[in-house]
Amino acid sequence: MNHFRMALLLASALVLVQAGGCAAPGAPGQTGAEASVVPTAPVDTDARRRARIRLELAANYYRQRIYPAALDELRESLKADPTYPDAFGMLGLVYMDLDDRPKAEESFRRALELAPADAEINNNYGWYLCQTGRERESLSYFDRALADRLYRTPVRPLHNAGVCMRRIGDLAKARGYLERAFQIDAGNPVAMFNLAEIALEQNELERAHFYSQRLLNSYDPNAETLWLALRVQHARGDRDGEASLAAQLQRRFPASPEARKQIEGRYGE
């Protein structure tokens, strides 16, 4: 399995839940965040209020991946207020999920024309760039999001930037962003997973052990987090710890690719 799979799933989940403005649950792959596409200080006009109601409906459909209904509500939102940047920003997210890059690009660009300093839109566009092979370009948008001192969830652009830099092998920059994310939110699963992976790759085994164990202790384990912790214990030479994790992996996720790798001794993958 690609080592970035878990990291990208985690970060993608964060982008997804933010659209609904959900509070954070407590498990990797299900982590939410405060704030949403719905503005916290909307322009006080009847048109904007109508547009915001439609956007809230679209956010609910988007969270459930009911994309046609989300698109319908977003069209109604923009019909009510054609200058509503948050609706264009969410339209970009929907088209990103639908892999319609031209429309996603157009929607994000329009959102940024209307609200160039909006932290949420900059973060989401940065993630879109990262997902479409433009990782270096994405950094400027993550940094713009971070420049907003009132942004309530700076951990998102931080860990997104870290994932993007790790994806292209820039481990120094990746670690810098991820460590900042961890300092802000020591329970952030994206930061912990990636920091453990980076430390393992660089043979910093005690650091890798710290992050991988903290991740296991903080969230219900899945095959990816168990496999990460198992590989760390294998590298450390802790055979008892390795055997315990291997037993959990085989018992709980016997059909997973990670369980097969463990049986075949493919610890370097």
Secondary structure by P-SEA (a helix, b strand, c coil): cccaaaaaaaaaaaaaaaaacccccccccccccccccccccccccaaaaaaaaaaaaaaaaaaacccaaaaaaaaaaaaaccccaaaaaaaaaaaaaacaaaaaaaaaaaaaaaccccaaaaaaaaaaaaaacccccaaaaaaaaaaccccccaaaaaaaaaaaaaaacaaaaaaaaaaaaaaaccccaaaaaaaaaaaaaacaaaaaaaaaaaaaaaccccaaaaaaaaaaaaaacaaaaaaaaaaaaaacccccaaaaaaaaccccc
